[in-house]
Amino acid sequence: MSGKPEEERAMATRLQQIRPNAVVEKVLALGDDEIDELCEAAEKAIIDGNGFGWLKVPPRRVLESYWRGVLLMPQRDLFVARLDGAIVGSAQLLRPPPNNEAQAHSATLTTFFIAPWARGHGLARGLVKVVEDTARKAGFQQIDLDFRASQTAAIQLCEQSGYKRWGTKPRYAYVDGAYVDGYFYSKTLVSE
């Protein structure tokens, strides 16, 4: 790669055209403007209570460092949702570390969000599908994910997508002065 953001973006894999103005794609690199869009979308999701662990919006430099770091991690694939060309959400496929042979069959869907103002265009469903398809092609037999019990829209989407809840963790998170349960889900990607 020459390091030019335009060329790197052109190398991104366009995975699913949802509507003429809504696309989900795997990205290998992001330019500064795209990092800014991703940070803005993440900030809005965090404020809305869907902050993939964050409860308060961190300083922008922290978010920027986080996203740049994700792109450097070989065991993570970053997928973005675009609406009218702008990044409005993301998801990651997290592979187990190479030394975890016992769980090498299972990947994790994580950091999954759509900015509140961009919902209702099929992008969340598109992200889930693209992550699943990528995991399946990589040979994974199962995909796991977890949510705070308060993330009702995400829970509904994953249950409609065929994920089965296998466990509940009391005191999974501490939000606004109260403990919130966590729900754990799995989906088999191959026929048994």
C-alpha positions as YAML, in Angstrom:
chain: A
units: angstrom
residues:
- id: 1
  name: MET
  ca: [0.00, 0.00, 0.00]
- id: 2
  name: SER
  ca: [1.21, 3.47, -0.78]
- id: 3
  name: GLY
  ca: [-0.29, 4.87, 2.39]
- id: 4
  name: LYS
  ca: [-2.70, 7.22, 0.61]
- id: 5
  name: PRO
  ca: [-6.12, 7.07, 2.30]
- id: 6
  name: GLU
  ca: [-7.99, 7.19, -1.04]
- id: 7
  name: GLU
  ca: [-6.11, 4.18, -2.38]
- id: 8
  name: GLU
  ca: [-6.46, 2.27, 0.87]
- id: 9
  name: ARG
  ca: [-10.18, 2.97, 0.96]
- id: 10
  name: ALA
  ca: [-10.46, 1.76, -2.63]
- id: 11
  name: MET
  ca: [-8.95, -1.52, -1.40]
- id: 12
  name: ALA
  ca: [-11.71, -1.94, 1.18]
- id: 13
  name: THR
  ca: [-14.01, -4.82, 0.51]
- id: 14
  name: ARG
  ca: [-17.53, -3.66, -0.31]
- id: 15
  name: LEU
  ca: [-19.56, -6.45, 1.17]
- id: 16
  name: GLN
  ca: [-23.18, -5.49, 1.05]
- id: 17
  name: GLN
  ca: [-25.19, -2.79, -0.66]
- id: 18
  name: ILE
  ca: [-28.28, -2.49, 1.51]
- id: 19
  name: ARG
  ca: [-29.94, 0.43, -0.25]
- id: 20
  name: PRO
  ca: [-28.53, 2.88, -2.79]
- id: 21
  name: ASN
  ca: [-27.36, 5.12, 0.06]
- id: 22
  name: ALA
  ca: [-26.57, 2.42, 2.66]
- id: 23
  name: VAL
  ca: [-23.49, 0.19, 2.48]
- id: 24
  name: VAL
  ca: [-21.63, -2.15, 4.82]
- id: 25
  name: GLU
  ca: [-17.98, -2.84, 4.13]
- id: 26
  name: LYS
  ca: [-14.84, -4.27, 5.65]
- id: 27
  name: VAL
  ca: [-12.12, -1.65, 5.93]
- id: 28
  name: LEU
  ca: [-8.38, -2.16, 5.96]
- id: 29
  name: ALA
  ca: [-7.52, 1.49, 6.57]
- id: 30
  name: LEU
  ca: [-9.31, 4.75, 7.29]
- id: 31
  name: GLY
  ca: [-8.38, 8.30, 6.40]
- id: 32
  name: ASP
  ca: [-8.49, 11.10, 8.96]
- id: 33
  name: ASP
  ca: [-11.97, 12.22, 7.84]
- id: 34
  name: GLU
  ca: [-13.26, 8.66, 8.17]
- id: 35
  name: ILE
  ca: [-11.77, 8.30, 11.66]
- id: 36
  name: ASP
  ca: [-13.54, 11.54, 12.52]
- id: 37
  name: GLU
  ca: [-16.86, 10.17, 11.20]
- id: 38
  name: LEU
  ca: [-16.40, 6.92, 13.12]
- id: 39
  name: CYS
  ca: [-15.60, 8.82, 16.32]
- id: 40
  name: GLU
  ca: [-18.67, 11.03, 15.85]
- id: 41
  name: ALA
  ca: [-20.91, 7.99, 15.34]
- id: 42
  name: ALA
  ca: [-19.38, 6.25, 18.37]
- id: 43
  name: GLU
  ca: [-19.91, 9.36, 20.51]
- id: 44
  name: LYS
  ca: [-23.59, 9.48, 19.57]
- id: 45
  name: ALA
  ca: [-24.00, 5.76, 20.30]
- id: 46
  name: ILE
  ca: [-22.31, 6.15, 23.69]
- id: 47
  name: ILE
  ca: [-24.61, 9.06, 24.60]
- id: 48
  name: ASP
  ca: [-27.56, 6.88, 23.55]
- id: 49
  name: GLY
  ca: [-26.44, 4.07, 25.89]
- id: 50
  name: ASN
  ca: [-24.95, 1.74, 23.26]
- id: 51
  name: GLY
  ca: [-21.31, 2.51, 23.80]
- id: 52
  name: PHE
  ca: [-19.71, -0.97, 23.66]
- id: 53
  name: GLY
  ca: [-18.41, -0.57, 27.20]
- id: 54
  name: TRP
  ca: [-18.08, 3.18, 27.47]
- id: 55
  name: LEU
  ca: [-20.72, 4.91, 29.57]
- id: 56
  name: LYS
  ca: [-19.42, 8.44, 29.03]
- id: 57
  name: VAL
  ca: [-17.89, 9.85, 25.90]
- id: 58
  name: PRO
  ca: [-14.10, 9.72, 26.29]
- id: 59
  name: PRO
  ca: [-11.87, 12.51, 24.98]
- id: 60
  name: ARG
  ca: [-11.71, 12.49, 21.18]
- id: 61
  name: ARG
  ca: [-8.01, 11.56, 21.19]
- id: 62
  name: VAL
  ca: [-8.90, 8.38, 23.13]
- id: 63
  name: LEU
  ca: [-11.52, 7.38, 20.56]
- id: 64
  name: GLU
  ca: [-9.17, 8.17, 17.68]
- id: 65
  name: SER
  ca: [-6.43, 6.05, 19.26]
- id: 66
  name: TYR
  ca: [-8.89, 3.23, 19.86]
- id: 67
  name: TRP
  ca: [-10.01, 3.07, 16.20]
- id: 68
  name: ARG
  ca: [-6.47, 3.39, 14.85]
- id: 69
  name: GLY
  ca: [-5.44, 0.58, 17.19]
- id: 70
  name: VAL
  ca: [-8.25, -1.68, 15.99]
- id: 71
  name: LEU
  ca: [-6.91, -1.39, 12.44]
- id: 72
  name: LEU
  ca: [-3.49, -2.59, 13.62]
- id: 73
  name: MET
  ca: [-4.74, -5.72, 15.40]
- id: 74
  name: PRO
  ca: [-4.43, -8.81, 13.18]
- id: 75
  name: GLN
  ca: [-7.11, -10.71, 15.10]
- id: 76
  name: ARG
  ca: [-9.77, -8.05, 14.46]
- id: 77
  name: ASP
  ca: [-11.66, -7.23, 11.29]
- id: 78
  name: LEU
  ca: [-13.36, -3.83, 11.27]
- id: 79
  name: PHE
  ca: [-16.60, -3.39, 9.37]
- id: 80
  name: VAL
  ca: [-18.27, -0.02, 8.92]
- id: 81
  name: ALA
  ca: [-21.75, 1.02, 7.95]
- id: 82
  name: ARG
  ca: [-22.06, 4.02, 5.65]
- id: 83
  name: LEU
  ca: [-25.11, 6.13, 5.03]
- id: 84
  name: ASP
  ca: [-24.85, 8.62, 2.19]
- id: 85
  name: GLY
  ca: [-21.12, 7.91, 2.14]
- id: 86
  name: ALA
  ca: [-20.48, 8.80, 5.80]
- id: 87
  name: ILE
  ca: [-19.52, 6.22, 8.44]
- id: 88
  name: VAL
  ca: [-22.40, 5.83, 10.91]
- id: 89
  name: GLY
  ca: [-21.59, 2.59, 12.72]
- id: 90
  name: SER
  ca: [-19.33, -0.39, 13.07]
- id: 91
  name: ALA
  ca: [-18.86, -3.97, 14.12]
- id: 92
  name: GLN
  ca: [-15.79, -6.08, 14.68]
- id: 93
  name: LEU
  ca: [-15.06, -9.75, 14.16]
- id: 94
  name: LEU
  ca: [-12.69, -10.85, 16.90]
- id: 95
  name: ARG
  ca: [-10.79, -14.07, 16.32]
- id: 96
  name: PRO
  ca: [-9.48, -16.12, 19.26]
- id: 97
  name: PRO
  ca: [-5.72, -15.89, 19.87]
- id: 98
  name: PRO
  ca: [-3.63, -18.57, 18.14]
- id: 99
  name: ASN
  ca: [-2.80, -20.27, 21.45]
- id: 100
  name: ASN
  ca: [-6.49, -20.89, 22.18]
- id: 101
  name: GLU
  ca: [-6.85, -24.07, 20.17]
- id: 102
  name: ALA
  ca: [-9.79, -25.27, 22.27]
- id: 103
  name: GLN
  ca: [-11.91, -22.31, 21.15]
- id: 104
  name: ALA
  ca: [-10.52, -21.91, 17.64]
- id: 105
  name: HIS
  ca: [-13.95, -22.77, 16.23]
- id: 106
  name: SER
  ca: [-15.61, -19.67, 17.72]
- id: 107
  name: ALA
  ca: [-15.29, -15.97, 16.89]
- id: 108
  name: THR
  ca: [-16.89, -12.97, 18.60]
- id: 109
  name: LEU
  ca: [-19.02, -10.16, 17.19]
- id: 110
  name: THR
  ca: [-18.11, -7.05, 19.18]
- id: 111
  name: THR
  ca: [-18.18, -3.25, 19.13]
- id: 112
  name: PHE
  ca: [-21.47, -3.30, 17.29]
- id: 113
  name: PHE
  ca: [-23.39, -0.01, 16.98]
- id: 114
  name: ILE
  ca: [-25.22, 2.36, 14.66]
- id: 115
  name: ALA
  ca: [-25.48, 6.08, 15.48]
- id: 116
  name: PRO
  ca: [-29.05, 6.86, 16.60]
- id: 117
  name: TRP
  ca: [-29.78, 9.22, 13.72]
- id: 118
  name: ALA
  ca: [-28.78, 6.55, 11.14]
- id: 119
  name: ARG
  ca: [-31.00, 3.72, 12.37]
- id: 120
  name: GLY
  ca: [-33.88, 2.31, 10.37]
- id: 121
  name: HIS
  ca: [-31.96, 1.79, 7.11]
- id: 122
  name: GLY
  ca: [-31.08, -1.90, 7.60]
- id: 123
  name: LEU
  ca: [-27.45, -1.16, 8.45]
- id: 124
  name: ALA
  ca: [-27.41, -3.01, 11.80]
- id: 125
  name: ARG
  ca: [-28.86, -6.13, 10.21]
- id: 126
  name: GLY
  ca: [-26.38, -5.71, 7.34]
- id: 127
  name: LEU
  ca: [-23.44, -5.51, 9.74]
- id: 128
  name: VAL
  ca: [-24.52, -8.69, 11.53]
- id: 129
  name: LYS
  ca: [-24.90, -10.54, 8.23]
- id: 130
  name: VAL
  ca: [-21.55, -9.43, 6.85]
- id: 131
  name: VAL
  ca: [-19.71, -10.33, 10.07]
- id: 132
  name: GLU
  ca: [-21.39, -13.75, 10.08]
- id: 133
  name: ASP
  ca: [-20.55, -14.35, 6.41]
- id: 134
  name: THR
  ca: [-16.93, -13.35, 6.99]
- id: 135
  name: ALA
  ca: [-16.67, -15.63, 10.04]
- id: 136
  name: ARG
  ca: [-18.21, -18.52, 8.11]
- id: 137
  name: LYS
  ca: [-15.79, -18.04, 5.19]
- id: 138
  name: ALA
  ca: [-12.89, -17.97, 7.66]
- id: 139
  name: GLY
  ca: [-13.96, -21.40, 8.91]
- id: 140
  name: PHE
  ca: [-15.56, -20.44, 12.19]
- id: 141
  name: GLN
  ca: [-18.41, -22.67, 13.29]
- id: 142
  name: GLN
  ca: [-19.88, -20.37, 15.92]
- id: 143
  name: ILE
  ca: [-20.15, -16.68, 16.69]
- id: 144
  name: ASP
  ca: [-20.67, -15.25, 20.17]
- id: 145
  name: LEU
  ca: [-21.73, -11.85, 21.48]
- id: 146
  name: ASP
  ca: [-22.97, -10.21, 24.64]
- id: 147
  name: PHE
  ca: [-25.04, -7.18, 25.62]
- id: 148
  name: ARG
  ca: [-26.18, -5.27, 28.64]
- id: 149
  name: ALA
  ca: [-29.80, -6.21, 29.39]
- id: 150
  name: SER
  ca: [-30.74, -2.57, 28.78]
- id: 151
  name: GLN
  ca: [-29.72, -2.73, 25.10]
- id: 152
  name: THR
  ca: [-33.15, -3.91, 24.01]
- id: 153
  name: ALA
  ca: [-32.95, -3.01, 20.31]
- id: 154
  name: ALA
  ca: [-29.65, -4.87, 19.87]
- id: 155
  name: ILE
  ca: [-31.01, -7.86, 21.79]
- id: 156
  name: GLN
  ca: [-34.12, -7.95, 19.62]
- id: 157
  name: LEU
  ca: [-32.03, -7.78, 16.44]
- id: 158
  name: CYS
  ca: [-29.71, -10.61, 17.51]
- id: 159
  name: GLU
  ca: [-32.62, -12.84, 18.57]
- id: 160
  name: GLN
  ca: [-34.35, -12.17, 15.23]
- id: 161
  name: SER
  ca: [-31.06, -13.09, 13.54]
- id: 162
  name: GLY
  ca: [-31.04, -16.53, 15.13]
- id: 163
  name: TYR
  ca: [-28.82, -16.00, 18.17]
- id: 164
  name: LYS
  ca: [-29.72, -18.04, 21.23]
- id: 165
  name: ARG
  ca: [-29.24, -16.73, 24.74]
- id: 166
  name: TRP
  ca: [-27.19, -19.21, 26.72]
- id: 167
  name: GLY
  ca: [-26.53, -17.24, 29.87]
- id: 168
  name: THR
  ca: [-27.15, -14.27, 32.07]
- id: 169
  name: LYS
  ca: [-24.52, -12.61, 34.20]
- id: 170
  name: PRO
  ca: [-25.88, -10.64, 37.14]
- id: 171
  name: ARG
  ca: [-24.00, -7.41, 37.79]
- id: 172
  name: TYR
  ca: [-22.54, -7.46, 34.28]
- id: 173
  name: ALA
  ca: [-22.25, -3.67, 34.21]
- id: 174
  name: TYR
  ca: [-22.66, -0.73, 36.55]
- id: 175
  name: VAL
  ca: [-24.68, 2.01, 34.85]
- id: 176
  name: ASP
  ca: [-26.11, 5.18, 36.40]
- id: 177
  name: GLY
  ca: [-25.64, 3.93, 39.95]
- id: 178
  name: ALA
  ca: [-27.23, 0.53, 39.39]
- id: 179
  name: TYR
  ca: [-26.10, -2.91, 38.31]
- id: 180
  name: VAL
  ca: [-27.35, -4.20, 34.97]
- id: 181
  name: ASP
  ca: [-27.44, -7.85, 33.95]
- id: 182
  name: GLY
  ca: [-25.63, -9.05, 30.87]
- id: 183
  name: TYR
  ca: [-26.91, -11.52, 28.29]
- id: 184
  name: PHE
  ca: [-24.67, -13.91, 26.38]
- id: 185
  name: TYR
  ca: [-25.60, -15.23, 22.96]
- id: 186
  name: SER
  ca: [-24.26, -17.70, 20.39]
- id: 187
  name: LYS
  ca: [-25.16, -18.71, 16.88]
- id: 188
  name: THR
  ca: [-24.03, -21.84, 15.08]
- id: 189
  name: LEU
  ca: [-22.76, -20.95, 11.61]
- id: 190
  name: VAL
  ca: [-22.60, -24.47, 10.17]
- id: 191
  name: SER
  ca: [-25.22, -27.17, 9.83]
- id: 192
  name: GLU
  ca: [-24.92, -29.81, 12.51]
...
